[in-house]
């Protein structure tokens, strides 16, 4: 691996958390929040509803910060405090017990939580993979590996940052569509920054990486793209959603509806201002300015893409990630 790529991998390691939150994990009661949550009247103004929003330290989370800094949440009557969580699974119990009012995390984690007994509701969308063109995560192998399609991954070792995630879920679907046995795929966990060297040394046959790692790895002519696993499995699939607890949603339906509207407006404004959004990244997640300026990002949208989410649930059941798909009537707040 050339020194330029190695240097970039180290510098943007924090951005590589982009899909760490996709680990479904098992919800537990160990989640902690940096601030108490729950809707309450602001003592300062008597008008704003205080909410705590759990986010991951990754680039797409900047959409919430964009809404805060541009006064969009305040215009909708909310005083938003961010609570940064290191893993999506840890956020779920904190939302369940209302330490955190709303969470922003990947939908498979939410579905897994529901499957394991937590009452969670998706209040709005958040981020989505790109339906066409270059996507934000993909499978990469050596150009001389003989691996030309997902079917060729059968019996090969593919590294992921975490198992039972949106990564291996979509790769299994893509491999089966290509004619392979999805159960014959071999996945191993590995931090994103370690993957290029392990691929170069032949310790793994393929790696699954998000941006900015994907662009960096493909800049080496010795590597080639097998495919964009999200896009090839479910075009435009949601990578993160905005969720809350079922109890909170039932007790505060108007607050949830108003917050969903605020989030939708904030994400639309952020999506329409890519330069302004990227300008926040260096401070928001300590990302180098040159990386932030050219970072390929997910589509931000508050729309709940129920069709794609239902497809994700079906795949999760099919491949044994969850036992039963959540009831859409209970999972989605419309």
Secondary structure, DSSP 8 states (H G I E B T S, - for coil): --HHHHHHHHHTGGGGGGGGGG------TT---SS--S--B-TTTSS-EEEEEEEESSGGGHHHHHHHHTTHHHHTTEEEEEEEES-HHHHHHHHHTTSSSEEEE-HHHHHHHHHTT--EEEEEEEEE--SSSS-SEEEEEETTS---SGGGGTTSEEEESSSSSHHHHHHHHHHHHTT--GGG-EEEE--HHHHHHHHHTTS-SEEEEETTHHHHHHTSTTEEEEE-HHHHHSTT-EEEEEEEEHHHHHH-HHHHHHHHHHHHHHHHHHHH-HHHHHHHHHHHH---HHHHHH----EE-----HHHHHHHHHHHHHTTS-SS---HHHHB--
